[in-house]
């Protein structure tokens, strides 16, 4: 059953070794991953909004409202998530192959 789902959704087996000679792992994000690029674009857009919104909100008064604190807390949590995910983006070695050791990537 698992083999049928892997074929249907073009999933790679964890123990499969590709033609470049490295083993697939779910913890390392490929350096040229499309979804990672989209996440980085969204993060950039949110950080630009944050950099314009924060000074405006702080200039209104010395104390932030509870809704503003909650709003900025979402930015902070997204920033922590983005930085954590960027730790797992792989890199190419000098030989041109992708690094497969999770500890070396982090």
Secondary structure, 3 states (H helix, E strand, C coil): CHHHHHHHCCCCCCCCECCCCCECCCCCECCCCHHHHHHHHHHHHHHHHHHHHHHHHHHHCCCCCHHHHHHHHHHHHHHHHHHHHHHCECCECCCCCECCCHHHHC
